[in-house]
Amino acid sequence: MTGRTRKPSRPGAAPAGTVPESTVPESTVPAAQPQLPTGNRWRRVGLLGGTFDPIHYGHLRLAESLAAIFNFDELLFIPTYSPPHKDFDRVTSAYHRYAMTVLATLQMDIARVSMVEIFAPERPYTADTVATLRRTYGDETHLFFMMGADSFANLPKWERYQTLLDSCHLIVMTRPKYEVGDLATLAGQYGAGRVIDLRGGRASQRAVTSNLGETGMHVFLTDLFALDVSATDIRQAVSEGRSIARFVPPLVERYIHVYGLYSNGHHA
């Protein structure tokens, strides 16, 4: 979500050799439009960005767990066009990754897949993406941006990270034995009362709701983490002709084989 990227010649037109428009039926492509809030409370929208090359059960199970704890009204998956710190030519086209993400989330009622980064004029910083979504969803919506502990550790190095902190809540997914810092240090860095520790079995809808007001953004520390599934290992398995059925949903597996993705290390 940082830096720049190449753009397609016209919006909606897949480059040669990528996804034809008929691949994903229009009726199955959820539009990233605001959903109605539940009751009188503010709407809650989870934001999960990633390369998704390919999307796998690790992404999906983690997203489902966080959606249950934070009681999301909507869960927005955001495929990046040209991921930061990765060689553009070694990443599968945004259109294939978008289509696989749509197929993977068809059975998730609250899931939507956004093109906000794919069709940005240039590859946006995360703060830009969240600002765009903030304008889309309005002020009376809690936006929750999900990130790993390693990314959180480097947050002060992000472009306009303070703007990001003022625009949305952060959900930090820690891994076993990964230290994000003691609460006193984090409170001093991000503001007293902003950092909420939900680790050690403290994660619940009640704990989240009790810390949500109509003003102020929070950093929620959780000890939820993605299953040990590697997209790199999945691509390698495909190139070697091994089954990936236990790593990705059936529709994603079929899509990969139909379009010959990752065969012999090839990225379409």
C-alpha positions as CSV (number, residue, x, y, z in Angstrom):
1,M,0.0,0.0,0.0
2,T,2.9,2.3,-0.5
3,G,4.8,3.6,-3.6
4,R,3.5,3.6,-7.2
5,T,2.2,1.1,-9.7
6,R,1.4,0.6,-13.3
7,K,-2.3,1.0,-14.3
8,P,-4.4,-0.8,-16.9
9,S,-5.2,1.1,-20.1
10,R,-8.8,1.7,-19.1
11,P,-10.8,0.9,-15.9
12,G,-12.4,-2.5,-16.1
13,A,-10.3,-3.8,-19.0
14,A,-8.2,-6.8,-18.1
15,P,-4.8,-6.9,-19.7
16,A,-4.2,-9.6,-22.3
17,G,-4.0,-13.0,-20.7
18,T,-5.7,-12.1,-17.5
19,V,-9.3,-12.4,-16.3
20,P,-12.0,-11.9,-18.9
21,E,-15.1,-10.0,-17.7
22,S,-17.2,-13.1,-17.8
23,T,-15.0,-15.0,-15.3
24,V,-16.8,-13.8,-12.2
25,P,-20.6,-13.2,-12.8
26,E,-21.7,-9.7,-12.1
27,S,-24.2,-11.0,-9.5
28,T,-21.4,-12.6,-7.5
29,V,-19.1,-9.5,-7.3
30,P,-20.1,-7.7,-4.1
31,A,-19.9,-3.9,-4.5
32,A,-18.0,-2.2,-1.7
33,Q,-20.9,-0.1,-0.6
34,P,-21.7,0.8,2.9
35,Q,-24.1,-1.6,4.7
36,L,-26.8,-0.6,7.1
37,P,-25.8,-0.4,10.8
38,T,-27.3,-2.8,13.3
39,G,-29.7,-1.1,15.6
40,N,-28.8,2.4,16.7
41,R,-25.0,1.8,17.0
42,W,-22.5,2.9,14.6
43,R,-21.7,0.6,11.7
44,R,-18.5,-1.5,12.1
45,V,-16.4,-2.3,9.1
46,G,-13.2,-4.5,9.2
47,L,-10.5,-3.7,6.6
48,L,-8.1,-6.5,5.6
49,G,-5.6,-5.7,2.9
50,G,-3.1,-8.1,1.3
51,T,-1.5,-9.4,-1.8
52,F,-3.8,-12.5,-1.7
53,D,-1.6,-14.4,-4.1
54,P,-3.5,-16.5,-3.6
55,I,-6.0,-15.9,-0.8
56,H,-6.0,-19.0,1.5
57,Y,-7.7,-20.5,4.6
58,G,-5.2,-18.6,6.9
59,H,-6.6,-15.3,5.7
60,L,-10.2,-16.5,5.9
61,R,-10.2,-18.1,9.3
62,L,-8.4,-15.2,10.9
63,A,-10.9,-12.7,9.3
64,E,-13.9,-14.8,10.5
65,S,-12.5,-14.9,14.1
66,L,-12.0,-11.2,14.2
67,A,-15.4,-10.5,12.6
68,A,-17.0,-12.5,15.4
69,I,-15.1,-10.7,18.2
70,F,-15.5,-7.2,16.8
71,N,-19.0,-7.8,15.6
72,F,-18.4,-6.4,12.1
73,D,-21.3,-5.4,10.0
74,E,-19.1,-5.6,7.0
75,L,-15.7,-7.2,6.3
76,L,-13.8,-5.6,3.4
77,F,-11.0,-7.5,1.7
78,I,-8.6,-5.1,-0.2
79,P,-6.3,-6.8,-2.7
80,T,-3.3,-4.6,-3.4
81,Y,-2.5,-3.8,-7.0
82,S,1.3,-3.7,-6.7
83,P,2.3,-4.7,-3.2
84,P,5.0,-2.7,-1.4
85,H,8.4,-4.2,-1.1
86,K,7.7,-6.9,-3.7
87,D,8.8,-7.3,-7.3
88,F,5.8,-6.3,-9.4
89,D,6.7,-8.8,-12.2
90,R,6.6,-11.6,-9.6
91,V,3.1,-10.9,-8.4
92,T,0.0,-12.3,-10.1
93,S,-2.1,-9.7,-11.9
94,A,-4.5,-7.7,-9.7
95,Y,-7.4,-9.1,-11.8
96,H,-6.7,-12.7,-11.0
97,R,-6.1,-11.9,-7.3
98,Y,-9.3,-9.9,-7.1
99,A,-11.3,-12.8,-8.8
100,M,-9.8,-15.4,-6.4
101,T,-10.7,-13.2,-3.4
102,V,-14.3,-12.8,-4.6
103,L,-14.6,-16.6,-5.1
104,A,-13.1,-17.3,-1.7
105,T,-15.5,-15.1,0.2
106,L,-18.8,-15.9,-1.6
107,Q,-20.0,-17.9,1.5
108,M,-19.2,-15.0,3.9
109,D,-22.4,-12.9,4.2
110,I,-20.6,-9.8,5.5
111,A,-17.7,-10.0,3.1
112,R,-17.1,-7.5,0.3
113,V,-14.1,-7.2,-2.0
114,S,-12.8,-3.7,-2.8
115,M,-11.1,-2.4,-5.9
116,V,-10.1,0.8,-4.1
117,E,-6.4,0.1,-4.5
118,I,-6.5,-1.7,-7.9
119,F,-7.9,1.4,-9.6
120,A,-6.2,4.1,-7.6
121,P,-4.3,6.6,-9.9
122,E,-1.1,5.4,-8.3
123,R,-0.3,2.8,-5.6
124,P,-1.6,4.5,-2.5
125,Y,-0.2,4.7,1.0
126,T,-2.3,2.9,3.6
127,A,-3.3,6.3,5.0
128,D,-4.7,7.2,1.5
129,T,-6.7,4.0,1.2
130,V,-8.3,4.5,4.6
131,A,-9.0,8.1,3.9
132,T,-10.8,7.1,0.7
133,L,-12.8,4.5,2.6
134,R,-13.6,7.0,5.4
135,R,-15.1,9.3,2.8
136,T,-17.1,6.4,1.4
137,Y,-18.5,5.2,4.7
138,G,-18.8,8.5,6.5
139,D,-18.0,9.6,10.0
140,E,-20.6,7.5,11.8
141,T,-18.7,4.3,11.0
142,H,-16.1,2.5,13.0
143,L,-13.3,1.4,10.6
144,F,-11.0,-1.3,11.9
145,F,-7.7,-1.8,10.0
146,M,-6.2,-5.2,10.6
147,M,-2.4,-5.6,10.7
148,G,0.3,-8.0,11.9
149,A,2.5,-7.4,14.8
150,D,5.5,-7.0,12.6
151,S,3.8,-4.2,10.6
152,F,2.7,-2.6,13.8
153,A,6.3,-2.6,15.1
154,N,7.2,-0.5,12.1
155,L,4.2,1.7,12.1
156,P,6.1,4.9,13.1
157,K,8.0,4.6,9.8
158,W,4.9,4.5,7.7
159,E,4.0,7.5,5.6
160,R,1.5,9.7,7.5
161,Y,1.0,7.0,10.1
162,Q,-0.6,9.6,12.5
163,T,-3.2,10.3,10.0
164,L,-4.0,6.6,9.8
165,L,-4.3,6.5,13.6
166,D,-6.7,9.4,13.5
167,S,-8.9,7.8,10.8
168,C,-9.5,4.2,12.0
169,H,-9.0,1.7,14.8
170,L,-6.1,-0.7,14.5
171,I,-6.4,-4.4,15.3
172,V,-3.0,-5.8,15.9
173,M,-2.6,-9.6,15.4
174,T,0.2,-10.9,17.5
175,R,1.9,-14.2,17.2
176,P,3.1,-16.5,20.0
177,K,6.3,-15.2,21.6
178,Y,6.2,-12.0,19.5
179,E,6.6,-9.0,21.7
180,V,4.8,-5.8,20.6
181,G,6.1,-3.8,23.6
182,D,4.8,-3.3,27.1
183,L,1.6,-1.4,27.6
184,A,3.2,1.5,29.4
185,T,5.6,2.1,26.4
186,L,2.8,1.8,23.9
187,A,0.5,4.1,25.9
188,G,3.3,6.7,25.9
189,Q,3.8,6.3,22.2
190,Y,0.2,6.3,21.0
191,G,-1.6,8.0,23.9
192,A,-3.0,7.0,27.2
193,G,-6.2,5.0,26.9
194,R,-5.8,4.4,23.2
195,V,-4.1,1.0,23.5
196,I,-6.5,-1.8,24.5
197,D,-5.0,-5.2,25.4
198,L,-7.4,-8.0,24.5
199,R,-4.7,-10.7,24.7
200,G,-4.8,-13.6,27.2
201,G,-8.5,-14.5,26.7
202,R,-9.8,-11.0,27.1
203,A,-11.1,-10.7,23.6
204,S,-14.9,-10.5,23.5
205,Q,-17.7,-8.4,22.0
206,R,-18.3,-6.9,25.4
207,A,-14.7,-5.9,25.8
208,V,-14.6,-4.3,22.4
209,T,-18.0,-2.4,22.8
210,S,-17.0,-1.1,26.2
211,N,-14.0,0.7,24.6
212,L,-15.8,2.1,21.6
213,G,-17.1,5.7,21.8
214,E,-18.1,8.1,19.2
215,T,-14.8,9.8,19.3
216,G,-11.2,8.6,19.4
217,M,-9.5,5.7,17.7
218,H,-8.0,2.7,19.5
219,V,-5.2,0.2,19.0
220,F,-6.6,-3.3,19.9
221,L,-3.9,-5.9,20.7
222,T,-5.1,-9.4,20.1
223,D,-3.4,-12.8,20.3
224,L,-5.2,-14.1,17.2
225,F,-2.9,-14.9,14.3
226,A,-3.3,-16.5,10.9
227,L,-3.0,-20.3,10.5
228,D,0.5,-21.4,9.4
229,V,-0.3,-21.3,5.7
230,S,2.2,-19.7,3.3
231,A,1.1,-18.3,-0.1
232,T,4.7,-19.0,-1.3
233,D,4.3,-22.7,-0.3
234,I,1.0,-22.9,-2.1
235,R,2.5,-21.5,-5.3
236,Q,5.3,-23.9,-5.0
237,A,2.9,-26.8,-4.5
238,V,1.0,-25.9,-7.7
239,S,4.2,-25.6,-9.7
240,E,5.1,-29.1,-8.5
241,G,1.7,-30.6,-9.3
242,R,0.8,-31.2,-5.6
243,S,-2.7,-30.8,-4.2
244,I,-3.5,-27.5,-2.5
245,A,-7.0,-28.5,-1.4
246,R,-6.3,-28.2,2.3
247,F,-5.0,-24.6,1.8
248,V,-7.6,-22.9,-0.4
249,P,-11.3,-23.1,-1.0
250,P,-12.4,-25.4,-3.9
251,L,-13.4,-22.5,-6.2
252,V,-10.0,-20.9,-5.7
253,E,-8.2,-24.2,-6.4
254,R,-10.2,-24.7,-9.6
255,Y,-9.6,-21.1,-10.7
256,I,-5.9,-21.5,-10.3
257,H,-5.9,-24.7,-12.4
258,V,-8.2,-23.3,-15.1
259,Y,-6.0,-20.3,-15.7
260,G,-2.7,-22.0,-15.2
261,L,-1.6,-19.8,-12.4
262,Y,1.7,-20.6,-10.7
263,S,2.5,-23.4,-13.1
264,N,6.2,-23.8,-13.5
265,G,6.6,-20.7,-11.3
266,H,4.6,-18.6,-13.8
267,H,2.6,-15.6,-12.5
268,A,-0.1,-14.5,-15.0
